[in-house]
């Protein structure tokens, strides 16, 4: 006689009463859908940290949370080699719910009902992660973090810590004051997403506006480059193309 595998579950919600309700409901439906709660987290950032130590089959994820919301969390989770199924738990309005339905994204409306949770868990056994482009379209505003794989782990890089982004072949290097990270991202898409934070210096370089310490004449032989940007906190010098100089030269007057 075959047995139904037990689903391991992580709850991600910033409200303790909401987490408690989901815990109770998981226990209520355990006879119908065998499950085991293995972790809880109060926001998306803490959930990613927990994923370094465990691999749930399903994540029940609130959408509106501090530090990192549920949509952004799902975008990072989708980068895992074996991502868990994500079921959003939401009090969103009908427009957002319609967007989930159009894109076949599973969700639970608050207050969550036991039978609806059981159905979502059953569906999670066969579901695939939502396409990253769909999640990007659903998210409002820029991500708080970027992420990368390193030694089998998913690392988060706070966007506010990134000094510059530099394209190199198929990857983008994100430089913080501490170190470099390799991102599987498009520099063009990052420029669009973070247009308020970064400015383009060169066809392959974006720099954080507040990271610029000054400019100096380039001593290189690159005919496209006349100036270099000097950065705060790191010795790196970034090329400024002739085409972009007209757009960034105002910083030369503002920077002291």
PATOR-339216 format. One record per residue (C-alpha): x, y, z; chain. Coordinates in nm, 3 decimals, decimal comma. Example, Ala and Ser with C-alpha at 12.3 -4.5 7.8 and 13.67 -1.06 7.14 Angstrom:
REM residues 2
LUMLO       xx       yy       zz  chain
LUMLO    1,230   -0,450    0,780      A
LUMLO    1,367   -0,106    0,714      A
//
This chain:
REM residues 256
LUMLO       xx       yy       zz  chain
LUMLO    0,000    0,000    0,000      A
LUMLO    0,156    0,330   -0,114      A
LUMLO    0,184    0,619    0,127      A
LUMLO    0,151    0,987    0,039      A
LUMLO    0,479    1,174    0,095      A
LUMLO    0,472    1,436    0,369      A
LUMLO    0,508    1,793    0,242      A
LUMLO    0,758    2,006    0,431      A
LUMLO    0,627    2,361    0,473      A
LUMLO    0,771    2,703    0,557      A
LUMLO    0,544    2,990    0,667      A
LUMLO    0,658    3,345    0,584      A
LUMLO    0,446    3,624    0,735      A
LUMLO    0,536    3,928    0,943      A
LUMLO    0,226    3,895    1,166      A
LUMLO    0,247    3,640    1,446      A
LUMLO   -0,132    3,579    1,459      A
LUMLO   -0,133    3,502    1,086      A
LUMLO    0,149    3,252    1,129      A
LUMLO   -0,035    3,093    1,422      A
LUMLO   -0,353    3,055    1,213      A
LUMLO   -0,161    2,886    0,932      A
LUMLO    0,006    2,653    1,185      A
LUMLO   -0,335    2,550    1,316      A
LUMLO   -0,476    2,503    0,967      A
LUMLO   -0,180    2,289    0,860      A
LUMLO   -0,249    2,065    1,159      A
LUMLO   -0,619    2,056    1,071      A
LUMLO   -0,557    1,933    0,715      A
LUMLO   -0,267    1,697    0,798      A
LUMLO   -0,488    1,388    0,775      A
LUMLO   -0,599    1,488    0,425      A
LUMLO   -0,265    1,630    0,308      A
LUMLO    0,027    1,504    0,519      A
LUMLO    0,253    1,797    0,601      A
LUMLO    0,523    1,904    0,843      A
LUMLO    0,599    2,263    0,936      A
LUMLO    0,979    2,295    0,933      A
LUMLO    1,031    2,673    0,960      A
LUMLO    0,876    3,016    1,002      A
LUMLO    1,009    3,357    0,902      A
LUMLO    0,884    3,712    0,958      A
LUMLO    0,992    3,849    0,620      A
LUMLO    1,147    3,752    0,290      A
LUMLO    1,506    3,825    0,390      A
LUMLO    1,486    3,596    0,692      A
LUMLO    1,322    3,330    0,476      A
LUMLO    1,616    3,333    0,232      A
LUMLO    1,854    3,297    0,526      A
LUMLO    1,654    2,997    0,649      A
LUMLO    1,674    2,836    0,305      A
LUMLO    2,050    2,800    0,353      A
LUMLO    1,979    2,535    0,615      A
LUMLO    1,661    2,367    0,488      A
LUMLO    1,468    2,287    0,173      A
LUMLO    1,090    2,305    0,213      A
LUMLO    0,861    2,159   -0,049      A
LUMLO    0,615    2,447   -0,011      A
LUMLO    0,636    2,806    0,112      A
LUMLO    0,321    2,987    0,230      A
LUMLO    0,421    3,348    0,168      A
LUMLO    0,249    3,670    0,271      A
LUMLO    0,287    3,949    0,016      A
LUMLO    0,308    4,270    0,217      A
LUMLO    0,603    4,241    0,457      A
LUMLO    0,880    4,474    0,575      A
LUMLO    1,241    4,447    0,450      A
LUMLO    1,148    4,212    0,165      A
LUMLO    0,797    4,143    0,039      A
LUMLO    0,658    3,814   -0,085      A
LUMLO    0,686    3,886   -0,456      A
LUMLO    1,056    3,968   -0,426      A
LUMLO    1,112    3,659   -0,211      A
LUMLO    0,955    3,444   -0,483      A
LUMLO    1,186    3,599   -0,743      A
LUMLO    1,492    3,505   -0,539      A
LUMLO    1,359    3,157   -0,458      A
LUMLO    1,302    3,088   -0,828      A
LUMLO    1,682    3,102   -0,874      A
LUMLO    1,739    2,794   -0,659      A
LUMLO    1,836    2,472   -0,836      A
LUMLO    1,532    2,300   -0,683      A
LUMLO    1,295    2,579   -0,584      A
LUMLO    1,003    2,507   -0,352      A
LUMLO    0,648    2,576   -0,463      A
LUMLO    0,531    2,920   -0,350      A
LUMLO    0,172    2,980   -0,248      A
LUMLO    0,096    3,346   -0,183      A
LUMLO   -0,123    3,437    0,112      A
LUMLO   -0,282    3,771    0,038      A
LUMLO   -0,542    4,026    0,127      A
LUMLO   -0,480    4,198   -0,207      A
LUMLO   -0,760    4,358   -0,405      A
LUMLO   -0,939    4,188   -0,695      A
LUMLO   -0,704    4,332   -0,958      A
LUMLO   -0,399    4,164   -0,804      A
LUMLO   -0,588    3,837   -0,754      A
LUMLO   -0,691    3,848   -1,120      A
LUMLO   -0,323    3,886   -1,214      A
LUMLO   -0,240    3,572   -1,013      A
LUMLO   -0,518    3,377   -1,184      A
LUMLO   -0,417    3,488   -1,534      A
LUMLO   -0,060    3,373   -1,470      A
LUMLO   -0,158    3,050   -1,292      A
LUMLO    0,002    3,162   -0,965      A
LUMLO   -0,152    2,989   -0,665      A
LUMLO   -0,276    3,205   -0,381      A
LUMLO   -0,484    3,197   -0,066      A
LUMLO   -0,707    3,486    0,033      A
LUMLO   -0,709    3,595    0,396      A
LUMLO   -0,877    3,479    0,611      A
LUMLO   -0,749    3,141    0,493      A
LUMLO   -0,993    2,847    0,501      A
LUMLO   -0,886    2,490    0,572      A
LUMLO   -1,025    2,334    0,254      A
LUMLO   -0,866    2,602    0,037      A
LUMLO   -0,531    2,544    0,208      A
LUMLO   -0,562    2,167    0,153      A
LUMLO   -0,633    2,223   -0,217      A
LUMLO   -0,333    2,457   -0,249      A
LUMLO   -0,104    2,201   -0,085      A
LUMLO   -0,230    1,926   -0,314      A
LUMLO   -0,168    2,148   -0,614      A
LUMLO    0,180    2,235   -0,489      A
LUMLO    0,289    1,874   -0,540      A
LUMLO    0,272    1,922   -0,917      A
LUMLO    0,319    2,297   -0,958      A
LUMLO    0,618    2,476   -1,107      A
LUMLO    0,761    2,811   -0,998      A
LUMLO    0,602    3,116   -1,158      A
LUMLO    0,814    3,257   -1,443      A
LUMLO    1,052    3,525   -1,315      A
LUMLO    0,929    3,774   -1,575      A
LUMLO    0,572    3,736   -1,448      A
LUMLO    0,685    3,798   -1,091      A
LUMLO    0,885    4,102   -1,204      A
LUMLO    0,574    4,247   -1,364      A
LUMLO    0,370    4,190   -1,048      A
LUMLO    0,623    4,356   -0,819      A
LUMLO    0,582    4,724   -0,743      A
LUMLO    0,910    4,915   -0,732      A
LUMLO    1,268    4,794   -0,730      A
LUMLO    1,388    4,491   -0,535      A
LUMLO    1,551    4,562   -0,200      A
LUMLO    1,815    4,295   -0,270      A
LUMLO    1,985    4,121   -0,560      A
LUMLO    2,085    3,757   -0,529      A
LUMLO    2,345    3,516   -0,659      A
LUMLO    2,447    3,153   -0,627      A
LUMLO    2,776    3,086   -0,457      A
LUMLO    2,902    2,744   -0,344      A
LUMLO    2,551    2,605   -0,363      A
LUMLO    2,399    2,881   -0,151      A
LUMLO    2,171    3,171   -0,238      A
LUMLO    2,328    3,498   -0,124      A
LUMLO    2,147    3,829   -0,087      A
LUMLO    2,314    4,160   -0,170      A
LUMLO    2,137    4,471   -0,034      A
LUMLO    2,087    4,712   -0,323      A
LUMLO    2,189    5,006   -0,102      A
LUMLO    2,534    4,847   -0,052      A
LUMLO    2,616    4,817   -0,422      A
LUMLO    2,866    5,076   -0,546      A
LUMLO    2,859    4,976   -0,911      A
LUMLO    2,742    4,714   -1,159      A
LUMLO    2,972    4,608   -1,442      A
LUMLO    2,878    4,383   -1,734      A
LUMLO    3,128    4,119   -1,843      A
LUMLO    3,020    3,868   -2,109      A
LUMLO    2,705    3,692   -1,978      A
LUMLO    2,738    3,804   -1,614      A
LUMLO    2,720    4,129   -1,421      A
LUMLO    2,960    4,203   -1,135      A
LUMLO    2,808    4,381   -0,836      A
LUMLO    3,070    4,561   -0,627      A
LUMLO    3,016    4,650   -0,264      A
LUMLO    3,273    4,803   -0,027      A
LUMLO    3,347    4,452    0,100      A
LUMLO    3,362    4,234   -0,212      A
LUMLO    3,235    4,143   -0,560      A
LUMLO    2,939    3,919   -0,653      A
LUMLO    2,856    3,760   -0,989      A
LUMLO    2,494    3,811   -1,095      A
LUMLO    2,301    3,635   -1,367      A
LUMLO    2,120    3,957   -1,459      A
LUMLO    2,091    4,196   -1,752      A
LUMLO    2,262    4,533   -1,705      A
LUMLO    1,990    4,696   -1,914      A
LUMLO    1,715    4,554   -1,694      A
LUMLO    1,902    4,658   -1,379      A
LUMLO    1,936    5,011   -1,517      A
LUMLO    1,560    5,026   -1,571      A
LUMLO    1,477    4,880   -1,231      A
LUMLO    1,718    5,102   -1,036      A
LUMLO    1,700    5,419   -1,244      A
LUMLO    1,675    5,633   -0,929      A
LUMLO    1,988    5,486   -0,772      A
LUMLO    2,232    5,417   -1,056      A
LUMLO    2,362    5,622   -1,347      A
LUMLO    2,524    5,482   -1,660      A
LUMLO    2,889    5,579   -1,707      A
LUMLO    2,975    5,348   -1,993      A
LUMLO    2,804    5,086   -2,209      A
LUMLO    2,913    4,824   -1,954      A
LUMLO    2,904    5,020   -1,625      A
LUMLO    2,637    5,155   -1,390      A
LUMLO    2,744    5,342   -1,076      A
LUMLO    2,549    5,438   -0,764      A
LUMLO    2,501    5,814   -0,772      A
LUMLO    2,609    5,860   -0,410      A
LUMLO    2,920    5,642   -0,459      A
LUMLO    3,089    5,892   -0,690      A
LUMLO    3,375    6,077   -0,516      A
LUMLO    3,502    6,268   -0,819      A
LUMLO    3,643    6,244   -1,171      A
LUMLO    3,987    6,249   -1,324      A
LUMLO    4,129    6,248   -1,676      A
LUMLO    4,186    5,901   -1,811      A
LUMLO    4,542    5,794   -1,881      A
LUMLO    4,430    5,494   -2,083      A
LUMLO    4,438    5,442   -2,457      A
LUMLO    4,066    5,373   -2,494      A
LUMLO    3,949    5,623   -2,755      A
LUMLO    3,596    5,605   -2,618      A
LUMLO    3,702    5,713   -2,268      A
LUMLO    3,827    6,057   -2,159      A
LUMLO    3,739    6,051   -1,791      A
LUMLO    3,727    5,808   -1,501      A
LUMLO    3,497    5,815   -1,201      A
LUMLO    3,656    5,788   -0,856      A
LUMLO    3,457    5,604   -0,590      A
LUMLO    3,411    5,638   -0,216      A
LUMLO    3,556    5,355   -0,008      A
LUMLO    3,723    5,153   -0,286      A
LUMLO    4,025    5,220   -0,510      A
LUMLO    3,843    5,117   -0,830      A
LUMLO    3,823    5,371   -1,113      A
LUMLO    3,541    5,342   -1,364      A
LUMLO    3,551    5,456   -1,727      A
LUMLO    3,317    5,732   -1,842      A
LUMLO    3,241    5,715   -2,214      A
LUMLO    3,238    6,024   -2,434      A
LUMLO    2,871    5,965   -2,503      A
LUMLO    2,780    5,956   -2,132      A
LUMLO    3,004    6,240   -2,016      A
LUMLO    2,751    6,506   -2,107      A
LUMLO    2,498    6,336   -1,877      A
LUMLO    2,729    6,283   -1,579      A
LUMLO    2,950    6,592   -1,587      A
LUMLO    2,710    6,775   -1,355      A
LUMLO    2,835    6,541   -1,084      A
LUMLO    3,184    6,683   -1,129      A
LUMLO    3,049    7,016   -1,007      A
LUMLO    2,847    6,867   -0,722      A
LUMLO    3,109    6,629   -0,582      A
LUMLO    3,362    6,767   -0,337      A
//
